[in-house]
Amino acid sequence: MEANLGLLQHYQQLLATSTAMLVLTKSGRWDELIAYEVDYLSAVEKLTRFQDASEIAPHLQAQIRPILKQILDNEVELKALLNQRMEELRALVGQTSRQHNLNAAYGRLSGNILFPNDL
């Protein structure tokens, strides 16, 4: 029975970490998110080891089910937000690359006077 309560606590901890990660993502606090990701993966690993060692009572399964659903919902939303951020970063990198190419092209011409017959 004690193992079952520990299992429930692990799921609750995982949900708390998942929710915190979602909040950090929505507020654009990317550096803090990375630290939570390590905690999240550690909590998942502990949960799998803990769950392998115990039988889950039916009443506990009923308590865990909504927690697990919320964790999965958070993960889906988190992945969507991370994909959106990835697209933003991809656009910024593309813009920087185009600007660099433009600067390089015009930089070669700086200090030169071009006449129409030079083109």
C-alpha positions in Angstrom: 0.0 0.0 0.0 2.9 2.3 0.8 4.3 1.7 -2.6 1.0 2.7 -4.2 1.0 6.0 -2.3 4.6 6.6 -3.4 3.5 6.0 -7.0 0.7 8.5 -6.7 3.2 11.0 -5.3 5.6 10.4 -8.2 2.8 11.1 -10.7 1.8 14.3 -8.8 5.5 15.4 -8.9 5.7 14.7 -12.6 2.5 16.7 -13.2 3.9 19.6 -11.1 7.1 19.6 -13.2 5.1 19.3 -16.4 2.9 22.3 -15.5 5.9 24.4 -14.5 7.6 23.6 -17.8 4.4 24.7 -19.6 4.3 28.0 -17.7 8.0 28.7 -18.5 7.4 28.0 -22.2 4.4 30.3 -22.4 6.4 33.1 -20.7 9.5 32.5 -23.0 11.8 31.6 -20.1 13.9 29.2 -22.2 17.0 28.9 -20.0 14.9 27.9 -17.0 12.9 25.4 -19.1 16.1 23.5 -19.9 16.8 23.0 -16.1 13.2 21.7 -15.6 13.6 19.3 -18.6 16.4 17.5 -16.7 14.1 17.2 -13.6 11.2 16.0 -15.8 13.3 13.2 -17.4 14.6 12.2 -14.0 11.0 12.0 -12.6 9.9 9.9 -15.6 12.8 7.5 -15.0 12.0 7.2 -11.3 8.4 6.6 -12.1 9.1 3.8 -14.5 11.4 2.1 -12.0 8.9 2.6 -9.2 6.0 1.4 -11.2 7.8 -1.8 -12.3 8.2 -2.8 -8.7 4.6 -2.5 -7.6 1.1 -3.6 -8.5 -1.3 -0.7 -8.9 -4.5 -1.1 -7.0 -7.7 -0.3 -9.0 -8.7 2.6 -6.8 -5.2 4.1 -7.3 -5.5 3.6 -11.1 -8.6 5.8 -11.0 -6.7 8.5 -9.2 -3.7 8.3 -11.5 -5.7 8.3 -14.7 -6.6 12.1 -14.7 -3.1 13.0 -13.6 -1.6 11.1 -16.4 -4.1 12.6 -18.9 -3.1 16.1 -17.8 0.6 15.2 -18.1 0.0 14.0 -21.6 -2.1 17.1 -22.5 0.7 19.3 -21.1 3.3 17.5 -23.2 1.2 17.9 -26.4 0.9 21.7 -25.7 4.5 22.0 -24.8 5.6 20.3 -28.0 3.4 22.6 -30.0 4.9 25.7 -28.3 8.4 24.4 -28.8 7.8 23.8 -32.5 6.5 27.4 -32.8 9.6 28.7 -31.1 11.8 26.5 -33.4 10.1 28.2 -36.4 10.7 31.6 -34.9 14.4 30.8 -34.4 14.6 29.3 -37.9 13.2 32.5 -39.4 15.7 34.6 -37.4 18.6 32.5 -38.5 17.4 32.8 -42.1 17.1 36.6 -41.8 20.5 36.9 -40.3 22.0 34.8 -43.0 20.4 36.9 -45.7 21.6 40.1 -44.0 25.1 38.7 -43.8 25.1 37.9 -47.5 23.8 41.3 -48.3 26.5 43.0 -46.2 29.2 40.9 -47.8 28.0 41.8 -51.3 27.8 45.5 -50.6 31.0 45.4 -48.5 33.0 44.4 -51.5 31.7 47.4 -53.4 32.3 49.9 -50.6 34.7 52.6 -51.5 34.3 52.0 -55.2 32.6 54.3 -57.6 30.6 52.4 -60.2 29.7 53.8 -63.5 27.0 52.4 -65.7 29.5 50.9 -68.2 31.2 49.1 -65.2 28.2 47.0 -64.6 
